[in-house]
């Protein structure tokens, strides 16, 4: 198939769709009562659009430049997304029968570079440009004109980097009317297909002239990013309002400051490496030639930029998570200072892990060991963030809005993506899986998980502030669930086939992996559909959404989380529309954190209360777990007697943790798990499970955990034996769930009676 024409057609379709939405929204003011377009109205609209275009081209207002960044990043993201859809379409079949292998290589090259360089950072810089000055009470960015220059370097950079596509289409068109021998340069230009990492010597020896334009475009984007980073740093340091100090600086501004610091050190190095690569290609220097610095030098320079770049993309998303999540659980961010310190720690450690991308090369094993240690250590600051996010949600007043759904989904994908990254930090594991889809799944669970999730969550959260209108909130919730579901299906599937050893970066693969690849492709299509639904919601709501009729759209004053940017929004509504400032019901106001307010969950008081309560809840759960485990043992023992459950599975459990492989040791381990692990999980998640009564919740919990037992202890039963195995396991787990829940409720009631008796005795005394 003709890839350039199909891709250009897809981009043109997206553009026509956006224009169609604009036309539908503008039609009322351009048409007469009879439904015909009035010529004078059309002329007036053209004059208005020309004036608007001139204003946007020359603006230095931080909010307008922020919107330009976001619009540019959205266009680049859609372009890179089209590349991704075409990649996944090729992988529907084992043979390269949709695109050629060279086209496949070009697609993953341009997809990677477009998304990493031109999509994520511009969008986060745009969000920062719009809201950061408002949040720190600054009038504008420190250098407004430099801010504009930083943005306007990006569009030509993207066009240079992706010019090969247009040259290919132009060449195909020109060959219909002119002699191909008269346009050899145009016909030699095509999309770069050397891989997004541009490894030497392939990138040096490629005859494609588009490689040179790509390098210039990347260099220009690096200049733009560096300029933007300097501006953010200067703004946070010198433009803060009188009431904003380092002590009360918001978490998103902290993350943008640290991100800008990383960019300030990383991108100049990338620019130097790109210049050296250009010189090797065009002036016969030997920076990356075997007789000079060697191809391995490019890897060192590229990844010294490349891994900090991951945190340039990641840290703004964590800042948004730490900012938005507390707003929808009614609690302040737990461990604010620890989150800030973890961000600073990530910024430093990010420059000390680049060689873990090079474990499969021949660098000194002692160096590999040191980089392995730092690569494992860098997981600690990220884990601090995750635990603080989870603790913030604990026992909170959760509102299941679209931003909240995306925050929760982002935490889930980040945990899986992060934990799988820890395995890749270990040298033997990385050598086995470095060239497999396991790496693709790990990486994309983060860059297509928490990063775009929080971009979209921020767009929903601040949409009323930016537009003064509401989006379709029901569609937003559906789109959010769809995005989380599609991302999880796609990249969890890639993790599995990568664990089975399927090589990545190959257009052709063994036929036995076809079904898994098709599942991943369907999941990718779901992600693409979710992106289009988001775009539709944003555009249509801009023209037709309900107007915001309150100065506190998210009811943040109720919990004392009404921050500076929303105060600016309130002042603007009061000034422009004479709107009354919203004041919550005094009876409903509560602080975002109050240790004296008891929780309502089974684990009430586990956070912000005494350790005594925690210990009592844990001990009650343990006793209830023992009762439930003994009840379950009766069911499993019966299954063993009738021959549908093999006790040898318990032996494997003991061997798995390195203990003697005997049934007794396995049974003891099973008892410990039933008395400790599962009861604590039940304690944590019981309030989120369905069931009006606690024993109903126990049955639901037991049913969920029984699925893991069925898989873990399956020993090849078939036919009636398999049905018996499933039946006995379910009944045994239901007995466990009822025993656990009923015992827990009984002991809790006894504890309450003792406390009430003690309180009564004290009152009587």
Number of C-alpha atoms within 10 A of each C-alpha: 10 11 19 20 16 14 17 16 12 14 16 12 12 16 12 12 13 16 12 12 15 15 12 12 17 13 15 12 12 19 15 13 8 6 10 10 15 13 12 10 14 15 12 12 15 12 12 11 12 12 12 11 12 10 12 15 13 11 16 19 18 26 22 17 27 24 19 21 30 25 16 21 26 18 17 24 22 21 22 23 20 20 24 22 19 22 23 21 18 23 25 21 20 18 17 18 14 19 20 17 18 14 24 24 22 20 25 22 21 24 24 18 21 25 21 22 20 26 25 26 22 28 25 27 26 25 24 24 27 24 22 28 25 24 22 24 19 18 14 18 26 22 17 16 14 17 25 24 15 23 22 17 18 25 18 14 24 21 15 20 28 23 20 25 21 18 20 20 20 15 21 16 11 15 14 9 8 11 10 14 9 10 13 11 12 19 19 15 20 23 26 30 23 22 19 18 15 21 18 22 19 13 21 23 10 16 13 18 17 23 26 23 20 24 21 19 23 24 22 22 27 25 20 23 25 22 22 24 25 19 22 28 21 15 21 24 13 11 19 22 15 9 9 17 13 10 7 9 15 21 22 24 23 21 26 26 25 26 28 25 18 23 25 20 15 24 23 17 17 20 21 13 23 22 15 18 25 20 16 20 21 11 10 11 14 18 19 23 18 13 9 11 12 15 19 19 17 23 23 16 17 21 21 22 24 22 20 26 21 15 21 26 23 21 24 30 28 27 22 23 30 26 17 21 25 22 25 21 21 24 25 22 25 22 15 15 12 14 26 20 14 18 24 17 16 23 23 13 18 22 21 19 23 23 22 25 19 19 24 17 14 9 12 9 12 9 12 21 16 14 23 22 16 18 24 16 16 21 17 14 19 20 16 16 25 19 15 18 23 14 17 22 21 22 22 19 15 16 13 13 18 22 27 25 22 29 28 20 23 25 22 19 24 25 18 17 24 19 13 18 20 18 15 25 26 19 20 13 13 22 16 13 21 22 17 23 24 28 23 18 28 25 20 22 28 26 22 20 26 27 25 23 28 26 22 20 27 22 18 23 20 20 17 23 22 15 16 20 19 22 24 17 13 11 15 23 18 15 24 28 16 20 27 24 16 23 27 25 18 25 29 22 22 27 24 15 20 22 17 14 16 20 20 19 17 14 23 18 18 11 11 9 16 16 13 16 24 18 17 24 26 19 23 25 19 21 26 21 16 22 21 15 18 22 16 16 21 20 16 17 19 21 17 14 18 14 15 15 14 16 24 21 19 16 17 18 19 20 19 17 18 15 14 18 19 22 17 16 18 21 17 15 19 14 11 9 9 10 15 14 14 14 13 14 9 8 7 8 14 15 14 20 17 12 11 9 13 14 18 11 17 19 22 19 22 22 18 15 16 11 12 11 15 15 12 14 21 18 18 21 28 23 18 27 30 22 24 27 26 18 20 23 19 14 21 23 16 14 22 15 11 12 14 24 24 19 21 14 17 21 19 19 22 21 15 12 11 9 14 15 17 16 17 14 17 24 18 13 17 16 18 16 16 23 23 18 14 21 27 20 12 23 19 17 16 21 16 10 14 14 14 8 10 21 20 18 22 26 22 20 24 23 19 13 14 19 14 11 14 14 9 12 17 16 16 8 16 11 8 10 16 16 13 18 25 21 14 21 23 24 17 26 29 25 23 29 33 24 24 32 27 19 21 26 18 13 17 17 12 12 14 12 12 12 12 12 12 12 12 11 10 9 8 7 6
